[in-house]
């Protein structure tokens, strides 16, 4: 049995207690954070150890490697990548902006694949609006839905070309939120028509991609009682319905303060609402045990979506000359190259 969960771990190596827990609970996948990152060799060993615990060489290992302020792997072992908001501001034609975004993502994919990470929690498809909390800010590609979708597509293609699966976030849109969902529940009071025209539009444009992560945001025009992650109405009517996303739906981190109730109940509520997988990130053993108690086997339609998502990993990785690609990206970002 595989459990419909993604879990984190505490440090640079697995403890015997963690290994035993993962062996018993058998989560679908794992997620890494800065606390888990020391060096390329250490990361390769850690990703291998995580997969060995569940006896699945294809178990996905996720990371948030957007660039900018959300980059878990950085100097001195890995390049520093620009925030998403840089690309739309480049004084270049849109196709060249897209090239720069795709090139950055292709280089990120190279970094990740080399250490056994095969899923990146990017691109961010949130459309920021004036007055919103800056938790999204320059993590957004642009201020228009059209540009966000265009650049988000370029990033997703760059990741896939390097053998790394993208996760769209934060579906159906976090850019209008007036609060940081890590700290409290954001309530968005925009009309359904406004949300449909702006916030949902980039996700609709990229609904063919394999995975998406929910927003812990309450949309009062759709469900005045529950955030998207635990709202059957939002998931069925908007994410699966209006947006048309039929890929693997993963919750955002269940330990974030936007959600209420015990972790066991949070996991159960998210899965009951229509999430396929629940995510828990901080590596706390007691919390992970609670999430596991509220989760369930990954089977049925959710299991099919999980298998279909992993099947999107390309059989052949696009060749890349890393130094040449890095030089071209730097030249585009610095305005030394226009095409």
Phi and psi in degrees as a GROMACS rama.xvg file:
@    title "Ramachandran Plot"
@    xaxis  label "Phi"
@    yaxis  label "Psi"
@TYPE xy
-110.808  132.366  UNK-2
-86.0423  141.604  UNK-3
-77.9559  60.2376  UNK-4
-140.016  152.702  UNK-5
-121.652  128.818  UNK-6
-120.485  155.898  UNK-7
-100.219  179.233  UNK-8
-136.437  168.595  UNK-9
-83.9656  -33.0423  UNK-10
-144.962  -154.067  UNK-11
-76.7444  -23.7759  UNK-12
-133.656  156.893  UNK-13
-76.5372  135.771  UNK-14
-80.8278  157.662  UNK-15
-56.4456  -34.7642  UNK-16
-67.6097  -42.6027  UNK-17
-63.245  -46.2149  UNK-18
-59.1254  -41.3112  UNK-19
-65.9255  -40.28  UNK-20
-64.5066  -45.5221  UNK-21
-65.5914  -37.0319  UNK-22
-62.4121  -37.7418  UNK-23
-80.7115  -43.3886  UNK-24
-81.9215  -28.5471  UNK-25
54.1759  62.0918  UNK-26
-65.0392  156.372  UNK-27
-64.3075  -37.1156  UNK-28
-159.656  -172.567  UNK-29
-137.706  159.567  UNK-30
-133.039  140.731  UNK-31
-109.085  149.184  UNK-32
-130.913  178.584  UNK-33
-56.0652  -32.8352  UNK-34
-64.8153  -17.3633  UNK-35
-96.6546  -2.82974  UNK-36
-109.875  122.714  UNK-37
-127.223  -51.7515  UNK-38
-155.831  164.253  UNK-39
-58.4589  -45.8597  UNK-40
-62.7686  -42.3099  UNK-41
-62.5133  -42.0463  UNK-42
-67.5341  -40.2088  UNK-43
-59.4107  -41.8032  UNK-44
-66.6604  -39.1003  UNK-45
-68.2514  -45.109  UNK-46
-63.9943  -36.7111  UNK-47
-66.0084  -40.5516  UNK-48
-66.2299  -38.8277  UNK-49
-61.5764  -46.6031  UNK-50
-66.3984  -35.3671  UNK-51
-64.4107  -33.1206  UNK-52
-59.6294  -37.1554  UNK-53
-102.564  3.66955  UNK-54
54.3561  42.4286  UNK-55
-136.902  100.395  UNK-56
-60.0852  -20.8515  UNK-57
-99.1633  8.88998  UNK-58
-57.7335  127.131  UNK-59
-69.8148  142.319  UNK-60
-119.792  119.732  UNK-61
-101.097  159.722  UNK-62
-156.373  155.19  UNK-63
-95.5671  100.605  UNK-64
-127.748  73.208  UNK-65
-83.5908  -32.6295  UNK-66
102.924  169.199  UNK-67
65.2902  -136.385  UNK-68
-79.5993  -6.44697  UNK-69
-116.072  84.1407  UNK-70
-148.009  106.913  UNK-71
-78.821  -27.7877  UNK-72
-109.301  120.717  UNK-73
-145.24  -167.124  UNK-74
-55.6824  149.366  UNK-75
-89.9671  -4.71404  UNK-76
-91.853  -21.7381  UNK-77
-133.923  155.726  UNK-78
-65.5066  152.557  UNK-79
-88.634  124.702  UNK-80
-104.241  150.988  UNK-81
-73.7223  157.912  UNK-82
-66.8077  156.931  UNK-83
-57.1259  -36.041  UNK-84
-64.952  -11.4313  UNK-85
-67.2733  -37.8453  UNK-86
-66.1704  -43.0209  UNK-87
-70.4276  -18.1763  UNK-88
-89.8413  -6.6006  UNK-89
-63.8019  134.828  UNK-90
-76.9973  59.6128  UNK-91
-133.769  155.286  UNK-92
-60.7639  150.877  UNK-93
-50.1529  -41.1758  UNK-94
-61.8763  -31.0924  UNK-95
-79.3436  -34.6281  UNK-96
-57.7296  -44.1474  UNK-97
-61.3585  -41.6217  UNK-98
-60.0478  -43.4232  UNK-99
-63.0376  -43.8543  UNK-100
-63.7859  -43.3503  UNK-101
-65.5966  -40.1124  UNK-102
-64.2751  -43.4369  UNK-103
-59.7814  -43.2525  UNK-104
-67.1667  -36.2111  UNK-105
-64.5703  -38.5922  UNK-106
-68.9738  -39.7225  UNK-107
-59.9103  -44.5422  UNK-108
-58.9423  -39.414  UNK-109
-60.5428  -46.1763  UNK-110
-59.6794  -45.4463  UNK-111
-68.6188  -48.2786  UNK-112
-59.9182  -32.5206  UNK-113
-66.5562  -20.7405  UNK-114
-113.931  12.6344  UNK-115
87.6642  12.4679  UNK-116
-94.3861  126.924  UNK-117
-123.77  8.55514  UNK-118
-137.451  128.717  UNK-119
-112.334  130.012  UNK-120
-79.3153  72.2281  UNK-121
-163.826  155.488  UNK-122
-85.5894  155.507  UNK-123
-81.4217  119.611  UNK-124
-105.978  16.4968  UNK-125
-72.1784  140.52  UNK-126
-104.674  110.975  UNK-127
-74.1024  147.857  UNK-128
-125.072  153.795  UNK-129
-56.6087  135.848  UNK-130
90.056  -7.92648  UNK-131
-73.1424  159.779  UNK-132
-63.4098  146.829  UNK-133
-84.4398  14.5968  UNK-134
-59.9782  -29.6851  UNK-135
-90.2757  -65.0157  UNK-136
48.5446  -125.282  UNK-137
-77.5248  5.46086  UNK-138
-75.1725  -18.1248  UNK-139
-81.4137  145.277  UNK-140
-74.7195  -28.147  UNK-141
-166.199  -178.637  UNK-142
-103.573  -2.71943  UNK-143
-114.205  144.361  UNK-144
-59.7179  -38.7903  UNK-145
-62.7862  -45.9914  UNK-146
-69.3017  -37.207  UNK-147
-59.577  -45.9109  UNK-148
-63.3514  -42.8738  UNK-149
-63.8143  -49.0308  UNK-150
-72.5168  -34.8812  UNK-151
-61.8249  -39.7371  UNK-152
-61.7935  -42.6531  UNK-153
-61.657  -41.8086  UNK-154
-66.2088  -45.487  UNK-155
-58.9387  -41.5379  UNK-156
-65.8147  -38.3505  UNK-157
-64.1341  -40.937  UNK-158
-64.8566  -48.0229  UNK-159
-61.2151  -37.4508  UNK-160
-61.6177  -28.2036  UNK-161
-95.2696  10.3887  UNK-162
84.3937  15.357  UNK-163
-114.237  131.647  UNK-164
-81.8285  134.21  UNK-165
-86.3764  152.601  UNK-166
-120.896  117.904  UNK-167
-68.8493  136.114  UNK-168
-148.225  152.728  UNK-169
-112.989  101.308  UNK-170
-68.2743  132.932  UNK-171
-96.7752  18.0099  UNK-172
139.65  124.17  UNK-173
-112.165  -4.21303  UNK-174
-68.3942  -19.8998  UNK-175
-94.0231  -6.11705  UNK-176
-65.3404  137.198  UNK-177
-93.9867  7.13487  UNK-178
-143.032  159.799  UNK-179
-85.102  118.011  UNK-180
-68.9127  -11.2649  UNK-181
-66.6562  -27.0012  UNK-182
-107.546  -36.0153  UNK-183
-160.135  169.779  UNK-184
-79.0829  118.094  UNK-185
-76.4935  139.03  UNK-186
-115.545  120.4  UNK-187
-105.54  124.591  UNK-188
-108.18  13.9634  UNK-189
-63.9097  155.143  UNK-190
-70.0706  160.129  UNK-191
-60.5694  -38.2354  UNK-192
-64.5948  -41.4313  UNK-193
-65.9321  -45.5798  UNK-194
-59.462  -42.9193  UNK-195
-64.8316  -39.7865  UNK-196
-76.3811  -30.2603  UNK-197
-114.992  -67.8424  UNK-198
-63.2856  -42.9128  UNK-199
-80.2472  -18.8592  UNK-200
-59.7152  -45.623  UNK-201
-63.7539  -35.1229  UNK-202
-68.5914  -36.4069  UNK-203
-63.3359  -40.8582  UNK-204
-66.5765  -26.0391  UNK-205
-115.498  24.9367  UNK-206
-68.3224  -10.2336  UNK-207
-79.836  -10.0345  UNK-208
-76.9683  160.678  UNK-209
-76.3416  -27.1855  UNK-210
-143.125  151.23  UNK-211
-144.979  153.526  UNK-212
-116.112  135.601  UNK-213
-74.4115  160.808  UNK-214
-98.2196  132.892  UNK-215
-83.0523  67.1401  UNK-216
-131.851  137.005  UNK-217
-94.5591  125.278  UNK-218
-107.096  102.139  UNK-219
-64.2113  -25.3652  UNK-220
-73.2302  -13.6841  UNK-221
-113.817  -47.533  UNK-222
-147.458  109.062  UNK-223
-82.2803  1.43372  UNK-224
-116.308  -19.5538  UNK-225
-143.683  143.911  UNK-226
-70.0634  165.071  UNK-227
-51.1636  -41.7593  UNK-228
-57.4437  -34.6147  UNK-229
-116.789  19.5915  UNK-230
-106.34  113.095  UNK-231
-62.7464  -35.7691  UNK-232
-64.7598  -46.759  UNK-233
-64.6003  -44.2203  UNK-234
-68.9057  -45.1185  UNK-235
-77.1824  -45.6498  UNK-236
-79.7635  -38.6675  UNK-237
-99.1532  -59.7737  UNK-238
-67.2645  -50.4014  UNK-239
-81.4353  -29.9638  UNK-240
-90.7481  -82.4473  UNK-241
-59.5622  -43.9677  UNK-242
-76.7767  -33.7991  UNK-243
82.0275  21.2639  UNK-244
-80.7036  122.105  UNK-245
-120.05  17.0717  UNK-246
-85.5689  -166.718  UNK-247
-75.7774  123.577  UNK-248
-104.669  118.028  UNK-249
-111.885  135.768  UNK-250
-69.3706  156.414  UNK-251
-71.0816  176.332  UNK-252
-56.8629  123.28  UNK-253
-68.5085  -17.4643  UNK-254
-84.8284  -1.9357  UNK-255
-69.2147  148.832  UNK-256
-75.4855  -7.16606  UNK-257
-64.2409  -25.9789  UNK-258
-95.318  146.736  UNK-259
-110.871  167.844  UNK-260
87.6813  171.024  UNK-261
-67.0152  155.099  UNK-262
-61.8278  -36.2515  UNK-263
-59.1577  -42.6847  UNK-264
-71.3086  -36.4185  UNK-265
-59.7609  -44.8941  UNK-266
-62.7609  -46.0759  UNK-267
-63.3158  -42.9058  UNK-268
-65.2268  -40.9763  UNK-269
-64.2604  -43.4646  UNK-270
-69.3974  -39.2381  UNK-271
-63.2429  -34.0768  UNK-272
-72.6394  -22.1088  UNK-273
129.896  -0.793235  UNK-274
-65.9075  144.897  UNK-275
-87.1551  -33.1668  UNK-276
-137.266  143.802  UNK-277
-110.238  147.243  UNK-278
-114.734  131.35  UNK-279
-132.85  127.128  UNK-280
-108.524  -27.5349  UNK-281
-80.6649  -5.51563  UNK-282
77.3251  7.02439  UNK-283
-72.8513  122.193  UNK-284
-63.6144  -43.5514  UNK-285
-63.6263  -41.159  UNK-286
-65.8146  -42.0275  UNK-287
-62.6848  -37.1229  UNK-288
-63.3972  -38.1958  UNK-289
-66.2272  -43.2547  UNK-290
-61.7298  -44.0828  UNK-291
-60.2493  -36.2228  UNK-292
-66.8446  -28.7284  UNK-293
-93.0314  -8.0675  UNK-294
-88.9  -172.32  UNK-295
-149.831  173.993  UNK-296
-66.125  143.239  UNK-297
-83.873  102.288  UNK-298
-151.87  -177.435  UNK-299
61.1963  -143.182  UNK-300
-62.5563  -37.6136  UNK-301
-63.0244  -41.2196  UNK-302
-63.9372  -37.9172  UNK-303
-64.7017  -42.4603  UNK-304
-64.2208  -39.8143  UNK-305
-62.4426  -44.5136  UNK-306
-64.2374  -40.9959  UNK-307
-65.0085  -37.4549  UNK-308
-63.3837  -47.2004  UNK-309
-67.1106  -28.2705  UNK-310
-69.4563  -14.0965  UNK-311
-77.8146  -8.70405  UNK-312
-63.4433  126.329  UNK-313
-66.9793  144.797  UNK-314
-69.2191  -28.8182  UNK-315
-129.786  126.325  UNK-316
-82.2612  137.017  UNK-317
-63.9252  127.397  UNK-318
-61.1621  149.405  UNK-319
-147.706  136.898  UNK-320
-93.5037  103.186  UNK-321
-60.6263  -46.2979  UNK-322
-67.4462  -39.9914  UNK-323
-64.7323  -42.7489  UNK-324
-65.1447  -40.8983  UNK-325
-64.9812  -38.4858  UNK-326
-66.855  -41.7941  UNK-327
-65.4825  -41.7035  UNK-328
-61.0553  -45.259  UNK-329
-60.7783  -41.019  UNK-330
-64.9357  -40.2108  UNK-331
-65.121  -44.9719  UNK-332
-66.4812  -31.8321  UNK-333
-92.0781  -0.557248  UNK-334
77.6808  15.7173  UNK-335
-85.5983  -4.85716  UNK-336
-142.446  139.652  UNK-337
-116.932  -7.41366  UNK-338
